Amino acid sequence: MKLKIISIYLLIALFISSCGKKEENIVRKKDVFTVTIEAVFAKNDKLQIFYLPEGGEWKDENSIFRPVYASNEMQKIVINFPDKVFPENIRVDLGYNTTQQNVTIKNISVRHNSKVIDGDFEAYKKYFYGNEFVTWDPNYFGYKLSQVNNQYDPFLMGNNELMDELQRLKY
């Protein structure tokens, strides 16, 4: 009988001591930069999005490829950078298909958690500039992609304003 009473008291003591403790669930948010591109590509191609890490350089290891399929409709392409990557700048390579003559871009936006650099409705133009393979075609109302000296590497490079905005997104 004494053993039963002692066991009951021990169970009650254990129950009372554990009731006051709260279980802590630590939820870690992912620290991810996301680039969203809305564009029309008339032919199958492959986008390559480069991110320039702090103190880094432009190289393939710091890039993400996404296939793009031919469509006359606007496509939304979402690219997530690896966790904990904080880019100093971004470069959007517009493809490898040398027969891709034109691209229409509506949006290039960058998000870091809940903060956004909104490039929708061509606002991205204040953050990116084209290289010698990319020219604005007012007749097409989009970009003309061209070969120069038998080379083809069309891309949009982030400018100083984008770099300043990326710094603001970090904090």
Residue pairs with C-beta under 8 A, 6 or more apart in sequence:
29 113
30 83
31 83
31 84
31 112
31 113
32 80
32 81
32 82
32 83
32 85
32 112
32 113
33 51
33 80
33 81
33 85
33 86
33 87
33 110
33 111
33 112
33 169
34 78
34 79
34 80
34 81
34 110
34 111
34 112
35 49
35 78
35 79
35 81
35 90
35 92
35 108
35 109
35 110
35 111
36 76
36 77
36 78
36 79
36 107
36 108
36 109
36 110
36 111
37 47
37 76
37 77
37 79
37 92
37 105
37 107
37 108
38 74
38 75
38 76
38 77
38 105
38 106
38 107
38 120
39 68
39 74
39 75
39 77
39 103
39 104
39 105
39 106
39 107
40 71
40 72
40 73
40 74
40 75
40 103
40 104
40 142
41 68
41 69
41 70
41 71
41 75
41 95
41 100
41 103
42 70
42 71
42 72
42 100
42 101
42 102
43 70
43 97
43 99
43 100
44 67
44 68
44 69
44 70
44 97
45 67
45 68
45 94
45 95
45 96
45 97
45 100
46 65
46 66
46 67
46 68
46 95
46 96
46 97
47 65
47 66
47 67
47 68
47 77
47 79
47 92
47 93
47 94
47 95
48 63
48 64
48 65
48 66
48 93
49 63
49 64
49 66
49 79
49 90
49 91
49 92
49 93
50 58
50 62
50 63
50 90
50 91
50 92
50 93
51 62
51 63
51 64
51 81
51 85
51 87
51 89
51 90
52 58
52 62
52 87
52 88
52 89
52 90
52 91
53 62
53 85
53 86
53 87
53 88
54 86
54 88
56 62
56 88
58 91
63 93
64 79
64 80
64 81
66 77
66 79
68 75
68 77
68 95
69 75
74 104
74 106
81 87
86 166
86 170
87 166
88 163
88 166
88 167
89 157
89 158
89 162
89 163
89 166
90 110
90 158
90 162
90 166
91 155
91 156
91 157
91 158
92 108
92 128
92 155
92 156
93 153
93 154
93 155
94 100
94 103
94 134
94 143
94 145
94 154
94 155
94 156
95 103
95 145
95 154
96 152
98 147
98 152
100 145
101 144
101 145
102 137
102 140
102 142
102 143
102 144
102 145
103 142
103 143
103 145
103 154
104 140
104 141
104 142
104 143
105 122
105 124
105 142
105 143
105 156
106 120
106 121
106 122
107 119
107 120
107 121
107 122
107 124
108 119
108 124
108 127
108 128
108 156
109 116
109 117
109 118
109 119
109 120
109 124
110 116
110 117
110 119
110 162
110 165
110 166
110 169
111 117
112 169
112 170
115 168
115 169
117 127
117 162
117 165
117 166
117 169
119 127
119 128
126 161
127 158
127 159
127 161
127 162
127 165
128 156
128 157
128 158
128 159
128 162
129 156
129 157
129 159
130 136
130 143
130 154
130 155
130 156
130 157
131 153
131 154
131 155
131 156
131 157
132 148
133 145
133 146
133 147
133 148
133 151
133 152
133 153
133 154
133 155
134 143
134 144
134 145
134 146
134 154
134 155
134 156
135 143
135 144
135 146
136 142
136 143
136 144
137 143
137 144
143 154
145 152
145 154
146 152
146 154
158 166
